[in-house]
Amino acid sequence: MAQDTPKPLVLKNARVIDPARGLDADGSVIIADGTILAAGPEAQNQGAPYGAEIIDCDGAIVAPGLIDMCVSVGEPGHEHRETLASASEAAAAGGITTIVTMPETDPVIDDPALVDFILRRARDTAVVNVRPMAALTKGLAGQDMTEIGLLQEAGAIAFTNGHKSVRNAQIMRRIMTYARDFGALVVHHTEDPDMTGGTMNAGLNASWKGLSGVPREAEIIMIERDLRLVGMSRGRYHANLVSTSDGATAIQTGKDRGLDVTAGVSINHLTQNENDIGPYRTFFKMSPPLRDENDRMAMVQAVADGTIDIICSNHDPQDVETKRHPWAEAEDGAIGLETLLAAALRLYHAGDIGLLPLLRAMTLNPANRLGLDAGRLTAGAPADVIVFDLDRPWVLEKKAIRSRSKNSPFEDARFSGRVLTTIVAGRKVYDYA
């Protein structure tokens, strides 16, 4: 769908934060032809391009748009849960300018034609950038490797088995070796399938609730296995959703050994713990499960010290037919596009993580890992930019959720920090009214 070139923009009187330069200073951002011309204190002394729209930010923060590396979308096959259009609208409202989609659709994104479908559909219907991940194995069955080279050529940005781990170590080794030859990134869900029969974190809380538990060791064993395979293959590896202190320690050990390894954590595991489940509220049922408070605090520290590189939403829309069940029968998953930044700012307001490292984990780090030139406010970078008020209070009301599914663990939660404007390729795609 052809679009007119957006008019130049000047964001003035802003607090400009650019993790790529370690910049946090008063200044302006100048945008033209879909790219950033200048950003920071130096931009205040430059004249506005001809015909530019001047936006007075009144001290609000201007930062790179967020990049969310773990987004499940129902299209194709489950459009009633989420479409690329609805997901992109929710992302824009949450300050996310690039979503990286999971291949868990119907059919699974395991064929170059399906990668092309996602890209074309996103071009026609989405208001933010959409970069699809393709399946590691055909049908996500964990048996037959997909054509990684052809999928990458079609536009797949990385490869994953979704929320399923590859059980067979020999198959995983071959996948990593094959992916290495194409420079492809392997993104893996780290839970041993033979140890994940439970429905919440194993421990006293599970026993008191009469629920079967998923032990922490299910994650730790899989991470340690994968790191050995990375050492053998010398491939590029990302542990997608780490949730335990020992898992983070294992990741750091892999980095210390010189392996090409990064790790991510969902915002849920940084801001919630197993106690939030309360009276069996299924919107808190996730994979991996919410852990205890010690693990949550350890994950926050791991982000603060750089052991964990990336924060994602793990957006996983589920409808009433899959969530409104007794706890053990409900599907895993929670939506999170609209609340990723606001929930993350809780960590800043609590004094747990500085604003620069917090934003770096949602902008520069995922951009670098995926080989994108976004996630920064340097001259010549894509004008994917957000403006947000660090202290503006708001409440997440169910009726205001833009996602088609409403399974948010933050329903009726109070936040401090609101996205005011989202800009993609120099074009405003969201304005808070």
Secondary structure, DSSP 8 states (H G I E B T S, - for coil): --------EEEEEEEEEETTTTEEEEEEEEEETTEEEEEEGGGGGS---TT-EEEE-TT-EEEE-EEEEEE---TTT-TTT--HHHHHHHHHHTTEEEEEE-S-SSS-S-SHHHHHHHHHHHHHH-SSEEEEEEESBGGG-SSSB--HHHHHHHT--EEE-TTS----HHHHHHHHHHHHHTT-EEEE----GGG--SSEESSHHHHHHT--EE-THHHHHHHHHHHHHHHHH--EEEE----SHHHHHHHHHHHHTT--EEEEEEHHHHH--GGGGTTT-GGG--SS----HHHHHHHHHHHHTTSS-EEE--B----HHHHSS-GGGS---B--TTTHHHHHHHHHHTTSS-HHHHHHTTTHHHHHHHT-S-S---TTSB--EEEEEEEEEEE--GGG--SSS---TTTT-EEEEEEEEEEETTEEEEE--
